[in-house]
Amino acid sequence: MLAAGCSPAPESGPAVCEADAVPIEEIQGEDWYSPLENRPATVRGVVTALEPGRGFYLEQPGDGRPGKSSRALFVADEDRLAAIRPGQELQLSGVVEEAGSDRDTITALAAIQSSTVCGENRELPLTTVDLPMGNRAREALEGMRVRVAENLVVTDPYSLYRGVVTLSEDSALRVPTEDARPGAPADELAQRNRQRSLLTKLPGTAAPALPAGTALGALTGVLGHDGRRQRLLAETSPAADVPLPESLPPAPVSGLRVVNSNLLNFFNGDGRGGGFPTERGAETPAEFDAQRARTAAAFAQLQPDLLAVQELENDGFDRYSAAATLRELLSDATGHAFAVIDPGTPRIGGDVITVGLFYRPDRLRPTGPPQVLASAEFQGLSRQPLAQVFETREGGQRFLVVVNHLKSKGSCPDEGPNRAQGDGQGCWNPARTAAVRAQLPWLQQLAAAADTDRILVLGDMNAWRLEDPISAFRAAGLVDLVEEWQGLPLHSYRFFGQAGTLDYAFASPALAQHSRAAYIWHINADWPRNMELPQPWLRMSDHDPVVVDLDFSHPASSD
C-alpha cells in the first residue's frame, strides 16, 4: 500500500491558497522519476478522482508542457478521502515520492502536512488522447484526466469479474507469432500491441460481461496507477452491444462430426463426490458440478461423434475415473451412448493430466489396439499422444486419429536450448518441435499397418500458427483443415489479451478431401470467467473447441 498521512480534514482559507505552490509539471519533470523526489513541496490543483483505501488524484489546470510533463499527481493520503470530492481545488504540502513497484512508479505527494480547500465545483481538466501510445507519452500523461478517443475495443476480459479489462485500438490484439514470423517481425508486432493496449478499471463492482471484440467507443477517466502499473480509472461503465457467438451449424446427417476440446482440468475428485480440492481442477464438489454443467451444455450443442480431449485427469479408466465421468456426461448430454478408448494401462504417461478419445459406438468401430507414443520426447515434456484407427459403421471407411497435447510455454528453464530465445516463440519451443517430428513417422507406420492413408491429427499444440512446431506439421504435407475452410485470421485462445491459435485439426491429403467443414467455435476464449453469461455453455474452458465434419460417401473439396 502507498504511504499515507494521518491528518485532519482540509481547512478552508483563500489567504493560505495564495501562498506559492510548485507547478506540478516541475515536480513531474521530463524523465521517469521526479527531480524533486524525497523533497518537501506545496502544490495546488483540482481533485479529479478518488481511489478508496489509497488516495486521490490532483491535476493543475492549464496547458503546461504537453507531451513532456504531466500536470497531475497522486496524493497518497487515504485518511482525508471522506472529506474530499472531485471538483475541489486544494492546496497541499507534503513530500514527493515515487510510489509503486521498482519497474513502474507514479509520482506522488505523501506524508501530507497541510491541506486547504481553495474552491469548490471547479471544472475538471480534460485532455483528449489516442492510441497507439508509447511509454514516454503515457509517462507525460501520468495521473491526468483524459478522454481516450472513439475506437476502444475489449481485448482481454479475463479479470472483468474484478472490474479490470484491457482495451485496444480499433480491434482486439493478435499474438505476434500468429501473424508474423518469429524474430524481428514478431517483435515489431509485440511492440505495437503494447502501444495499442490500455489496462482499464471500470467503476463500481458490477461490470457487464463483455467478450473480447466488443466495441466500446470512447472512455473518460484518470490515467492512474495500482501500485504495479498504469491503468485508466474509467468514470463510467461502457454501454455496449454484446456480440453473441455465431450459431453452431448442425452436425452432418450422413457424415461424422469430430471435435477437439481442451477441458480446462476436468478432475472429478475421487469419483464418489469427495477428494476435493483436486490437484489442478475443481476445489469443491460445487465447483466441479458447475464445471460439469457447463461442459455438458457445450457438448449437447456440439453433438460429436468422435471427441478428442486434453487436460483430462490422468487417473485411469475405472468406474470412478474422470474418463468414466466424462463418458457418462457425454451420453447424458447428447442422448447417445459413448465409449472411451482405453489403452490398457493405468495411466497415459506420468503427467497429472492426459489426452483422451471418446466415440459413439453406433457410428464408429475401433480397429486394432490403441497406440501410445512414449519415446523420449514425451517423457516429462509433451503429454504422450494417443492414436486409434476407426472404421465407420456405415461403409467401413477407415481412418487414423491421434490426439496431442504438446508442452506448454510455462515453467521456463534459465539455461539450455529450451529457454526462451527472445524470438516470440517462448520457452520449450525445441521440445514441442521435437515432439512433432517424433510422431510424424510413427503416424505413417500406424497408418500403413492399418492399410489407410487417412490421418487426422488433433490437439492443443501450445504453439501459435507461424511457430516451428506448426511449420513442422505443414512441412510433412498435413493440411490445416480450419485454415482451409474458415480462412484467416483465426484464434482459439487468448494469452494476456492477444488472440491466436493453439488448437488444430491437421489432416493428410487423403483425409482432407473428405472434409465438409472445419471451424473454431468461439464460446470460451473470448468470454470473461467467473461471471454470469448469456448461455450455459459459454466459458466451459479457456480454449475454443475445434470442429471437423467429415463425409466419406464421396470426396469433397473446400473450394
Secondary structure, 3 states (H helix, E strand, C coil): CCCCCCCCCCEECHHHHCCCCCCHHHHHCCCCCCCCCCCEEEEEEEEEEEECCCEEEEECCCCCCCCCCCCEEEECCHHHHHHCCCCCEEEEEEEEEEEECCCCEEEEEEEEEEEEEEECCCCCCCEEECCCCCHHHHHCCCCCEEEEEEEEEEEECCCHHHCEEEEEECCCEECHHHHCCCCHHHHHHHHHHHHHEEEEECCCCCCCCCCCCCEEEEEEEEEEECCCCEEEEECCCCCCCCCCCCCCCCCCCCCEEEEEEEEEEECCCCCCCCCCCCCCCCCCHHHHHHHHHHHHHHHHHHCCCEEEEEEEECCCCCCCCHHHHHHHHHHHHHCCCCEECCCCCCCCCCCCEEEEEEECCCCEEEEEEEEECCCHHHCCCCEEEEEEEEEECCCCCEEEEEEEECCCCCCCCCCCCCCCCCCCCCCCHHHHHHHHHHHHHHHHHHHHHCCCCCEEEEEECCCCCCCHHHHHHHHCCCEEHHHHHHCCCCCCEEECCEEECCEEEEECHHHHCCEEEEEECCCCCCCCCCCCCCCCCCCCCCCCCEEEEECCCCCCCCC
